[in-house]
Amino acid sequence: MHNIKMEDFTLSELGVFLGVVGGIFTSILLTIQKSKCDKIDCCCIKCHRKPELKTNDSFPSPKP
């Protein structure tokens, strides 16, 4: 049998890896948050929600 040994990695490489994984996770959450879908079914995670739709009334009108 072959002994497979994982190579050692530096702390900076671990930081880069965690940063990339965190960035991917954050971008997925932001995409879901900004979507207008009320039913989400992705990667064995199911969610039924009521997204708030922003109307033009919720933004302040510019002063003349």
N, CA, C and O atoms as CSV, one atom per row, in Angstrom:
chain,resi,resn,atom,element,x,y,z
A,1,MET,N,N,0.831,-1.187,0.000
A,1,MET,CA,C,0.000,0.000,0.000
A,1,MET,C,C,0.873,1.246,0.000
A,1,MET,O,O,2.000,1.246,0.494
A,2,HIS,N,N,0.326,2.283,-0.557
A,2,HIS,CA,C,1.044,3.545,-0.633
A,2,HIS,C,C,0.645,4.417,0.547
A,2,HIS,O,O,-0.535,4.544,0.872
A,3,ASN,N,N,1.623,5.001,1.166
A,3,ASN,CA,C,1.338,5.974,2.219
A,3,ASN,C,C,1.260,7.346,1.576
A,3,ASN,O,O,2.248,7.856,1.047
A,4,ILE,N,N,0.102,7.925,1.627
A,4,ILE,CA,C,-0.083,9.253,1.062
A,4,ILE,C,C,0.010,10.253,2.201
A,4,ILE,O,O,-0.765,10.204,3.156
A,5,LYS,N,N,0.952,11.145,2.087
A,5,LYS,CA,C,1.157,12.144,3.133
A,5,LYS,C,C,0.865,13.518,2.557
A,5,LYS,O,O,1.361,13.885,1.492
A,6,MET,N,N,0.048,14.269,3.287
A,6,MET,CA,C,-0.227,15.628,2.861
A,6,MET,C,C,1.004,16.482,3.139
A,6,MET,O,O,1.615,16.383,4.204
A,7,GLU,N,N,1.355,17.307,2.189
A,7,GLU,CA,C,2.523,18.167,2.381
A,7,GLU,C,C,2.210,19.255,3.397
A,7,GLU,O,O,1.068,19.692,3.538
A,8,ASP,N,N,3.238,19.675,4.091
A,8,ASP,CA,C,3.073,20.770,5.038
A,8,ASP,C,C,2.765,22.061,4.289
A,8,ASP,O,O,3.218,22.258,3.162
A,9,PHE,N,N,2.006,22.920,4.914
A,9,PHE,CA,C,1.695,24.210,4.310
A,9,PHE,C,C,1.957,25.306,5.327
A,9,PHE,O,O,1.943,25.079,6.536
A,10,THR,N,N,2.193,26.492,4.807
A,10,THR,CA,C,2.513,27.607,5.687
A,10,THR,C,C,1.237,28.273,6.180
A,10,THR,O,O,0.145,28.025,5.669
A,11,LEU,N,N,1.399,29.099,7.156
A,11,LEU,CA,C,0.265,29.822,7.721
A,11,LEU,C,C,-0.325,30.800,6.710
A,11,LEU,O,O,-1.534,31.032,6.706
A,12,SER,N,N,0.505,31.365,5.868
A,12,SER,CA,C,-0.002,32.293,4.849
A,12,SER,C,C,-0.827,31.548,3.801
A,12,SER,O,O,-1.835,32.070,3.325
A,13,GLU,N,N,-0.415,30.342,3.442
A,13,GLU,CA,C,-1.204,29.542,2.504
A,13,GLU,C,C,-2.562,29.173,3.100
A,13,GLU,O,O,-3.570,29.175,2.394
A,14,LEU,N,N,-2.591,28.860,4.380
A,14,LEU,CA,C,-3.856,28.578,5.054
A,14,LEU,C,C,-4.737,29.815,5.065
A,14,LEU,O,O,-5.946,29.710,4.857
A,15,GLY,N,N,-4.161,30.976,5.301
A,15,GLY,CA,C,-4.915,32.225,5.289
A,15,GLY,C,C,-5.511,32.521,3.926
A,15,GLY,O,O,-6.655,32.967,3.829
A,16,VAL,N,N,-4.745,32.276,2.872
A,16,VAL,CA,C,-5.252,32.487,1.515
A,16,VAL,C,C,-6.400,31.532,1.233
A,16,VAL,O,O,-7.421,31.934,0.675
A,17,PHE,N,N,-6.241,30.280,1.611
A,17,PHE,CA,C,-7.291,29.288,1.394
A,17,PHE,C,C,-8.575,29.677,2.121
A,17,PHE,O,O,-9.658,29.639,1.537
A,18,LEU,N,N,-8.454,30.050,3.393
A,18,LEU,CA,C,-9.638,30.447,4.163
A,18,LEU,C,C,-10.270,31.717,3.598
A,18,LEU,O,O,-11.492,31.859,3.623
A,19,GLY,N,N,-9.463,32.633,3.095
A,19,GLY,CA,C,-9.986,33.850,2.479
A,19,GLY,C,C,-10.777,33.557,1.217
A,19,GLY,O,O,-11.833,34.148,0.988
A,20,VAL,N,N,-10.268,32.646,0.397
A,20,VAL,CA,C,-10.961,32.280,-0.841
A,20,VAL,C,C,-12.279,31.571,-0.523
A,20,VAL,O,O,-13.315,31.889,-1.107
A,21,VAL,N,N,-12.236,30.612,0.402
A,21,VAL,CA,C,-13.457,29.890,0.784
A,21,VAL,C,C,-14.473,30.854,1.396
A,21,VAL,O,O,-15.664,30.767,1.097
A,22,GLY,N,N,-14.018,31.764,2.244
A,22,GLY,CA,C,-14.907,32.758,2.831
A,22,GLY,C,C,-15.506,33.685,1.794
A,22,GLY,O,O,-16.680,34.043,1.884
A,23,GLY,N,N,-14.708,34.080,0.804
A,23,GLY,CA,C,-15.206,34.940,-0.267
A,23,GLY,C,C,-16.264,34.251,-1.109
A,23,GLY,O,O,-17.262,34.867,-1.482
A,24,ILE,N,N,-16.052,32.976,-1.409
A,24,ILE,CA,C,-17.042,32.215,-2.177
A,24,ILE,C,C,-18.334,32.091,-1.387
A,24,ILE,O,O,-19.421,32.297,-1.927
A,25,PHE,N,N,-18.215,31.753,-0.110
A,25,PHE,CA,C,-19.395,31.609,0.750
A,25,PHE,C,C,-20.154,32.929,0.856
A,25,PHE,O,O,-21.382,32.941,0.784
A,26,THR,N,N,-19.443,34.027,1.025
A,26,THR,CA,C,-20.071,35.345,1.130
A,26,THR,C,C,-20.770,35.734,-0.163
A,26,THR,O,O,-21.872,36.283,-0.128
A,27,SER,N,N,-20.143,35.457,-1.306
A,27,SER,CA,C,-20.772,35.811,-2.577
A,27,SER,C,C,-22.035,34.991,-2.821
A,27,SER,O,O,-23.001,35.506,-3.385
A,28,ILE,N,N,-22.046,33.728,-2.406
A,28,ILE,CA,C,-23.256,32.912,-2.539
A,28,ILE,C,C,-24.362,33.464,-1.654
A,28,ILE,O,O,-25.509,33.564,-2.089
A,29,LEU,N,N,-24.036,33.825,-0.419
A,29,LEU,CA,C,-25.052,34.384,0.484
A,29,LEU,C,C,-25.595,35.710,-0.034
A,29,LEU,O,O,-26.796,35.958,0.071
A,30,LEU,N,N,-24.745,36.565,-0.590
A,30,LEU,CA,C,-25.209,37.841,-1.137
A,30,LEU,C,C,-26.105,37.641,-2.349
A,30,LEU,O,O,-27.089,38.358,-2.529
A,31,THR,N,N,-25.759,36.662,-3.180
A,31,THR,CA,C,-26.590,36.363,-4.345
A,31,THR,C,C,-27.968,35.883,-3.918
A,31,THR,O,O,-28.975,36.293,-4.494
A,32,ILE,N,N,-28.018,35.021,-2.917
A,32,ILE,CA,C,-29.305,34.532,-2.416
A,32,ILE,C,C,-30.093,35.671,-1.784
A,32,ILE,O,O,-31.307,35.765,-1.969
A,33,GLN,N,N,-29.414,36.531,-1.044
A,33,GLN,CA,C,-30.091,37.635,-0.374
A,33,GLN,C,C,-30.695,38.616,-1.372
A,33,GLN,O,O,-31.787,39.135,-1.138
A,34,LYS,N,N,-30.010,38.878,-2.475
A,34,LYS,CA,C,-30.491,39.860,-3.444
A,34,LYS,C,C,-31.470,39.274,-4.456
A,34,LYS,O,O,-32.086,40.015,-5.222
A,35,SER,N,N,-31.619,37.956,-4.464
A,35,SER,CA,C,-32.513,37.339,-5.439
A,35,SER,C,C,-33.971,37.623,-5.069
A,35,SER,O,O,-34.293,37.893,-3.912
A,36,LYS,N,N,-34.826,37.556,-6.062
A,36,LYS,CA,C,-36.248,37.817,-5.854
A,36,LYS,C,C,-37.045,36.516,-5.753
A,36,LYS,O,O,-38.275,36.543,-5.705
A,37,CYS,N,N,-36.355,35.393,-5.720
A,37,CYS,CA,C,-37.026,34.093,-5.639
A,37,CYS,C,C,-37.589,33.879,-4.234
A,37,CYS,O,O,-36.973,34.261,-3.239
A,38,ASP,N,N,-38.763,33.266,-4.172
A,38,ASP,CA,C,-39.319,32.989,-2.845
A,38,ASP,C,C,-39.066,31.546,-2.428
A,38,ASP,O,O,-39.179,31.228,-1.244
A,39,LYS,N,N,-38.730,30.668,-3.361
A,39,LYS,CA,C,-38.374,29.289,-3.036
A,39,LYS,C,C,-36.969,29.027,-3.554
A,39,LYS,O,O,-36.688,29.207,-4.739
A,40,ILE,N,N,-36.092,28.603,-2.658
A,40,ILE,CA,C,-34.709,28.320,-3.022
A,40,ILE,C,C,-34.420,26.868,-2.664
A,40,ILE,O,O,-34.676,26.442,-1.537
A,41,ASP,N,N,-33.890,26.111,-3.613
A,41,ASP,CA,C,-33.531,24.709,-3.397
A,41,ASP,C,C,-32.170,24.492,-4.040
A,41,ASP,O,O,-32.069,24.347,-5.258
A,42,CYS,N,N,-31.120,24.469,-3.216
A,42,CYS,CA,C,-29.761,24.369,-3.736
A,42,CYS,C,C,-28.904,23.537,-2.783
A,42,CYS,O,O,-28.891,23.785,-1.577
A,43,CYS,N,N,-28.208,22.578,-3.313
A,43,CYS,CA,C,-27.269,21.763,-2.522
A,43,CYS,C,C,-27.930,21.167,-1.279
A,43,CYS,O,O,-27.381,21.252,-0.181
A,44,CYS,N,N,-29.082,20.578,-1.447
A,44,CYS,CA,C,-29.824,19.929,-0.353
A,44,CYS,C,C,-30.289,20.914,0.717
A,44,CYS,O,O,-30.638,20.494,1.821
A,45,ILE,N,N,-30.302,22.204,0.420
A,45,ILE,CA,C,-30.803,23.222,1.343
A,45,ILE,C,C,-32.045,23.823,0.717
A,45,ILE,O,O,-31.994,24.349,-0.395
A,46,LYS,N,N,-33.165,23.746,1.431
A,46,LYS,CA,C,-34.416,24.276,0.916
A,46,LYS,C,C,-34.849,25.444,1.794
A,46,LYS,O,O,-34.736,25.398,3.019
A,47,CYS,N,N,-35.345,26.486,1.143
A,47,CYS,CA,C,-35.750,27.678,1.873
A,47,CYS,C,C,-36.971,28.279,1.186
A,47,CYS,O,O,-36.986,28.437,-0.035
A,48,HIS,N,N,-37.982,28.611,1.961
A,48,HIS,CA,C,-39.148,29.336,1.454
A,48,HIS,C,C,-39.176,30.665,2.204
A,48,HIS,O,O,-39.271,30.692,3.431
A,49,ARG,N,N,-39.095,31.748,1.471
A,49,ARG,CA,C,-39.012,33.055,2.123
A,49,ARG,C,C,-39.882,34.058,1.400
A,49,ARG,O,O,-40.369,33.805,0.298
A,50,LYS,N,N,-40.068,35.186,2.027
A,50,LYS,CA,C,-40.833,36.281,1.439
A,50,LYS,C,C,-39.893,37.467,1.276
A,50,LYS,O,O,-39.711,38.255,2.204
A,51,PRO,N,N,-39.294,37.592,0.087
A,51,PRO,CA,C,-38.356,38.708,-0.105
A,51,PRO,C,C,-39.092,40.037,-0.125
A,51,PRO,O,O,-40.195,40.154,-0.660
A,52,GLU,N,N,-38.457,41.027,0.466
A,52,GLU,CA,C,-39.033,42.366,0.471
A,52,GLU,C,C,-38.663,43.057,-0.827
A,52,GLU,O,O,-37.484,43.205,-1.148
A,53,LEU,N,N,-39.667,43.476,-1.564
A,53,LEU,CA,C,-39.406,44.190,-2.805
A,53,LEU,C,C,-39.370,45.679,-2.508
A,53,LEU,O,O,-40.307,46.226,-1.925
A,54,LYS,N,N,-38.297,46.326,-2.905
A,54,LYS,CA,C,-38.171,47.756,-2.669
A,54,LYS,C,C,-38.875,48.509,-3.786
A,54,LYS,O,O,-38.694,48.212,-4.967
A,55,THR,N,N,-39.666,49.471,-3.399
A,55,THR,CA,C,-40.347,50.307,-4.383
A,55,THR,C,C,-39.680,51.668,-4.408
A,55,THR,O,O,-38.837,51.976,-3.566
A,56,ASN,N,N,-40.060,52.468,-5.368
A,56,ASN,CA,C,-39.484,53.814,-5.463
A,56,ASN,C,C,-39.927,54.691,-4.303
A,56,ASN,O,O,-39.278,55.694,-4.008
A,57,ASP,N,N,-41.033,54.329,-3.634
A,57,ASP,CA,C,-41.513,55.114,-2.498
A,57,ASP,C,C,-40.579,55.017,-1.296
A,57,ASP,O,O,-40.568,55.910,-0.449
A,58,SER,N,N,-39.801,53.948,-1.213
A,58,SER,CA,C,-38.937,53.769,-0.053
A,58,SER,C,C,-37.670,54.620,-0.133
A,58,SER,O,O,-36.969,54.780,0.866
A,59,PHE,N,N,-37.371,55.168,-1.317
A,59,PHE,CA,C,-36.215,56.015,-1.466
A,59,PHE,C,C,-36.632,57.483,-1.369
A,59,PHE,O,O,-37.684,57.862,-1.884
A,60,PRO,N,N,-35.821,58.304,-0.715
A,60,PRO,CA,C,-36.172,59.711,-0.622
A,60,PRO,C,C,-36.126,60.392,-1.987
A,60,PRO,O,O,-35.252,60.118,-2.810
A,61,SER,N,N,-37.069,61.266,-2.201
A,61,SER,CA,C,-37.097,61.986,-3.483
A,61,SER,C,C,-36.092,63.134,-3.446
A,61,SER,O,O,-35.900,63.756,-2.402
A,62,PRO,N,N,-35.452,63.418,-4.577
A,62,PRO,CA,C,-34.469,64.516,-4.585
A,62,PRO,C,C,-35.153,65.861,-4.401
A,62,PRO,O,O,-36.254,66.093,-4.901
A,63,LYS,N,N,-34.481,66.734,-3.678
A,63,LYS,CA,C,-35.043,68.082,-3.442
A,63,LYS,C,C,-34.732,68.975,-4.631
A,63,LYS,O,O,-33.620,68.940,-5.158
A,64,PRO,N,N,-35.703,69.774,-5.058
A,64,PRO,CA,C,-35.469,70.664,-6.208
A,64,PRO,C,C,-34.550,71.807,-5.883
A,64,PRO,O,O,-34.263,72.634,-6.748
